[in-house]
Structures are given as C-alpha cells and as structure tokens.
Amino acid sequence: FPSHDIDIDESHEALDIGASPGGWTNILSKHAKRVVAIDPADLDPSLLKSNIVHLKMKLEESTSELEKYAPFDVIVCDANREPIRFAQWLLIVIPFLKAGGKVVMTLKMQSIFRSTKSGATTIDTKKLESVLDLFRETLEGITVNWLFANSVHERTLIARYRDWETDR
C-alpha cells in the first residue's frame, strides 16, 4: 500500500476485524510484528503462526481482550457488513488505534448502488456521502478506492485516525 501511504513493518501492531478465513491476517502477518484477528469463526489452519493472535469472539465482546494488545498501528476489515455497521464497529475500536493510525475497510456497498434506466449500476452519491459523514467524525484523509481485488459492489476506504482530544 505504499501508494496509499500505508507502510507496515515489523514494529507495527495490526488488528483484523471479521478476520475469517484470514486473507488480511495472512498478508499482515508477513509484515507486522503482531496481528490480532477477531472473528468468532475459525481461521485457516495455515495461519497458526506465532505473530497471530486469534480472538475467537464477536468484536462487541472483545474490548477487554483488545486492551491487552493495543495500541494498533493499522486496523483492517473485510467483513460482509453494510457500511453503517462498519461505522458502528469503528467506534468500538478507535480507542485502541494510535493517533495517525490507518484504517483500511472494504465497504460492501450493495445498498448504495442503484440501477439506471439503461440497466447499468451506479453509485447513489448521496447515500455514499451520508455513510462517509459517519466516518468523518473520527477519521481524516479519507479516500474510497476501487481496487483490483474489489468486486463491482465493493470499494476500499483508506483513512487515518486523528486523535481529536490530543490535537486540541
């Protein structure tokens, strides 16, 4: 992700929300010091590595466990959830992200797309902006990208956390 100003090295701590089966976890584990993967489902058995911690629980139940591993330099999420749910999850994990930490989330945007008269699919920009407004409450430098790995109804949000309390 160098083109998106996301460099992950062996000193970084990463959090993968909705980690199963472990695609992001696998990639992060090759670069980061430690990856904390949260998902009640199993991770792929090949991911039983010393720098991966699997919290086999729902995110909403994980805050006391996250405290043990925080702060994180990057949070990723590719869970199959609506963007509004991502915003709610973000509020749970933001206290565990370092100021300036990165957030990378795959937005599943089926509800934001609409069909045109010709049958083509287009983004409902008003709906997208209302979702992005929720993220703007805690993030800055937000970009929404259509990466090669994204499906037609997915976009990847990349942003930086700004600790508003310490910036005052």
Contacts in CASP RR format, 6 or more apart in sequence:
PFRMAT RR
TARGET T0000
AUTHOR 0000-0000-0000
METHOD contacts of the structure
MODEL  1
FPSHDIDIDESHEALDIGASPGGWTNILSKHAKRVVAIDPADLDPSLLKS
NIVHLKMKLEESTSELEKYAPFDVIVCDANREPIRFAQWLLIVIPFLKAG
GKVVMTLKMQSIFRSTKSGATTIDTKKLESVLDLFRETLEGITVNWLFAN
SVHERTLIARYRDWETDR
1 7 0 8 1.000
1 8 0 8 1.000
1 104 0 8 1.000
1 158 0 8 1.000
4 143 0 8 1.000
4 145 0 8 1.000
4 158 0 8 1.000
5 102 0 8 1.000
6 74 0 8 1.000
6 102 0 8 1.000
6 104 0 8 1.000
6 158 0 8 1.000
8 14 0 8 1.000
8 28 0 8 1.000
8 31 0 8 1.000
8 32 0 8 1.000
8 73 0 8 1.000
8 74 0 8 1.000
9 31 0 8 1.000
9 32 0 8 1.000
10 31 0 8 1.000
10 32 0 8 1.000
10 33 0 8 1.000
11 33 0 8 1.000
12 31 0 8 1.000
12 32 0 8 1.000
12 33 0 8 1.000
12 73 0 8 1.000
12 74 0 8 1.000
13 32 0 8 1.000
13 33 0 8 1.000
13 34 0 8 1.000
13 36 0 8 1.000
13 69 0 8 1.000
13 70 0 8 1.000
13 71 0 8 1.000
13 72 0 8 1.000
13 73 0 8 1.000
14 28 0 8 1.000
14 32 0 8 1.000
14 34 0 8 1.000
14 35 0 8 1.000
14 36 0 8 1.000
14 72 0 8 1.000
14 73 0 8 1.000
14 74 0 8 1.000
14 75 0 8 1.000
14 76 0 8 1.000
15 35 0 8 1.000
15 36 0 8 1.000
15 38 0 8 1.000
15 66 0 8 1.000
15 69 0 8 1.000
15 72 0 8 1.000
15 74 0 8 1.000
15 75 0 8 1.000
15 76 0 8 1.000
15 93 0 8 1.000
15 96 0 8 1.000
15 97 0 8 1.000
16 22 0 8 1.000
16 24 0 8 1.000
16 25 0 8 1.000
16 28 0 8 1.000
16 35 0 8 1.000
16 36 0 8 1.000
16 37 0 8 1.000
16 38 0 8 1.000
16 75 0 8 1.000
16 76 0 8 1.000
16 77 0 8 1.000
17 38 0 8 1.000
17 39 0 8 1.000
17 59 0 8 1.000
17 75 0 8 1.000
17 76 0 8 1.000
17 77 0 8 1.000
17 79 0 8 1.000
17 89 0 8 1.000
17 93 0 8 1.000
18 37 0 8 1.000
18 38 0 8 1.000
18 39 0 8 1.000
18 59 0 8 1.000
18 77 0 8 1.000
18 78 0 8 1.000
18 79 0 8 1.000
19 25 0 8 1.000
19 37 0 8 1.000
19 38 0 8 1.000
19 39 0 8 1.000
19 43 0 8 1.000
19 54 0 8 1.000
20 37 0 8 1.000
20 39 0 8 1.000
20 40 0 8 1.000
20 41 0 8 1.000
20 42 0 8 1.000
20 43 0 8 1.000
21 41 0 8 1.000
21 42 0 8 1.000
21 43 0 8 1.000
21 44 0 8 1.000
22 37 0 8 1.000
22 43 0 8 1.000
22 44 0 8 1.000
22 47 0 8 1.000
23 44 0 8 1.000
23 78 0 8 1.000
24 76 0 8 1.000
24 78 0 8 1.000
25 35 0 8 1.000
25 37 0 8 1.000
25 43 0 8 1.000
25 47 0 8 1.000
25 52 0 8 1.000
26 44 0 8 1.000
26 46 0 8 1.000
26 47 0 8 1.000
28 35 0 8 1.000
28 74 0 8 1.000
28 76 0 8 1.000
29 35 0 8 1.000
29 47 0 8 1.000
29 49 0 8 1.000
29 51 0 8 1.000
29 52 0 8 1.000
32 51 0 8 1.000
32 73 0 8 1.000
32 74 0 8 1.000
33 51 0 8 1.000
34 51 0 8 1.000
34 52 0 8 1.000
34 53 0 8 1.000
34 69 0 8 1.000
35 51 0 8 1.000
35 52 0 8 1.000
35 53 0 8 1.000
36 53 0 8 1.000
36 55 0 8 1.000
36 66 0 8 1.000
36 69 0 8 1.000
36 72 0 8 1.000
37 43 0 8 1.000
37 47 0 8 1.000
37 52 0 8 1.000
37 53 0 8 1.000
37 54 0 8 1.000
37 55 0 8 1.000
38 55 0 8 1.000
38 57 0 8 1.000
38 58 0 8 1.000
38 59 0 8 1.000
38 62 0 8 1.000
38 66 0 8 1.000
39 54 0 8 1.000
39 55 0 8 1.000
39 56 0 8 1.000
40 56 0 8 1.000
40 57 0 8 1.000
40 58 0 8 1.000
41 56 0 8 1.000
42 56 0 8 1.000
43 52 0 8 1.000
43 54 0 8 1.000
47 54 0 8 1.000
53 69 0 8 1.000
55 62 0 8 1.000
55 65 0 8 1.000
55 66 0 8 1.000
57 65 0 8 1.000
59 89 0 8 1.000
59 92 0 8 1.000
59 93 0 8 1.000
60 92 0 8 1.000
63 92 0 8 1.000
66 93 0 8 1.000
66 96 0 8 1.000
67 96 0 8 1.000
69 96 0 8 1.000
70 95 0 8 1.000
70 96 0 8 1.000
70 97 0 8 1.000
71 96 0 8 1.000
71 97 0 8 1.000
71 98 0 8 1.000
72 93 0 8 1.000
72 96 0 8 1.000
72 97 0 8 1.000
72 98 0 8 1.000
72 101 0 8 1.000
73 98 0 8 1.000
73 101 0 8 1.000
73 102 0 8 1.000
74 101 0 8 1.000
74 102 0 8 1.000
74 103 0 8 1.000
74 104 0 8 1.000
75 93 0 8 1.000
75 97 0 8 1.000
75 101 0 8 1.000
75 102 0 8 1.000
75 103 0 8 1.000
75 104 0 8 1.000
75 105 0 8 1.000
76 103 0 8 1.000
76 104 0 8 1.000
76 105 0 8 1.000
77 86 0 8 1.000
77 89 0 8 1.000
77 104 0 8 1.000
77 105 0 8 1.000
77 106 0 8 1.000
78 105 0 8 1.000
78 106 0 8 1.000
79 86 0 8 1.000
80 108 0 8 1.000
81 89 0 8 1.000
81 108 0 8 1.000
82 108 0 8 1.000
82 111 0 8 1.000
83 107 0 8 1.000
83 108 0 8 1.000
83 109 0 8 1.000
83 112 0 8 1.000
83 131 0 8 1.000
83 134 0 8 1.000
84 131 0 8 1.000
84 134 0 8 1.000
86 105 0 8 1.000
86 107 0 8 1.000
86 135 0 8 1.000
86 157 0 8 1.000
87 131 0 8 1.000
87 134 0 8 1.000
87 135 0 8 1.000
90 103 0 8 1.000
90 105 0 8 1.000
90 135 0 8 1.000
90 138 0 8 1.000
90 139 0 8 1.000
91 138 0 8 1.000
94 138 0 8 1.000
94 161 0 8 1.000
97 103 0 8 1.000
97 161 0 8 1.000
98 161 0 8 1.000
99 161 0 8 1.000
99 162 0 8 1.000
99 163 0 8 1.000
99 166 0 8 1.000
99 167 0 8 1.000
100 160 0 8 1.000
100 161 0 8 1.000
100 162 0 8 1.000
100 163 0 8 1.000
101 160 0 8 1.000
101 161 0 8 1.000
102 158 0 8 1.000
102 159 0 8 1.000
102 160 0 8 1.000
102 161 0 8 1.000
103 139 0 8 1.000
103 157 0 8 1.000
103 158 0 8 1.000
103 159 0 8 1.000
103 160 0 8 1.000
103 161 0 8 1.000
104 156 0 8 1.000
104 157 0 8 1.000
104 158 0 8 1.000
105 156 0 8 1.000
105 157 0 8 1.000
106 150 0 8 1.000
106 154 0 8 1.000
106 155 0 8 1.000
106 156 0 8 1.000
106 157 0 8 1.000
107 131 0 8 1.000
107 144 0 8 1.000
107 154 0 8 1.000
107 155 0 8 1.000
107 156 0 8 1.000
107 157 0 8 1.000
108 153 0 8 1.000
108 154 0 8 1.000
109 123 0 8 1.000
109 128 0 8 1.000
109 153 0 8 1.000
109 154 0 8 1.000
109 155 0 8 1.000
110 153 0 8 1.000
111 127 0 8 1.000
112 123 0 8 1.000
112 124 0 8 1.000
112 127 0 8 1.000
112 128 0 8 1.000
112 131 0 8 1.000
113 121 0 8 1.000
113 122 0 8 1.000
113 123 0 8 1.000
113 124 0 8 1.000
113 153 0 8 1.000
114 121 0 8 1.000
114 122 0 8 1.000
114 123 0 8 1.000
114 124 0 8 1.000
115 121 0 8 1.000
115 122 0 8 1.000
116 122 0 8 1.000
121 152 0 8 1.000
121 153 0 8 1.000
128 144 0 8 1.000
132 142 0 8 1.000
132 144 0 8 1.000
135 142 0 8 1.000
135 157 0 8 1.000
135 159 0 8 1.000
136 142 0 8 1.000
138 161 0 8 1.000
138 162 0 8 1.000
138 164 0 8 1.000
139 159 0 8 1.000
139 160 0 8 1.000
139 161 0 8 1.000
139 162 0 8 1.000
140 159 0 8 1.000
140 160 0 8 1.000
140 161 0 8 1.000
140 162 0 8 1.000
141 159 0 8 1.000
141 160 0 8 1.000
142 157 0 8 1.000
142 158 0 8 1.000
142 159 0 8 1.000
143 157 0 8 1.000
143 158 0 8 1.000
143 159 0 8 1.000
144 155 0 8 1.000
144 156 0 8 1.000
144 157 0 8 1.000
145 155 0 8 1.000
145 156 0 8 1.000
145 157 0 8 1.000
145 158 0 8 1.000
146 154 0 8 1.000
146 155 0 8 1.000
146 156 0 8 1.000
147 156 0 8 1.000
150 156 0 8 1.000
END
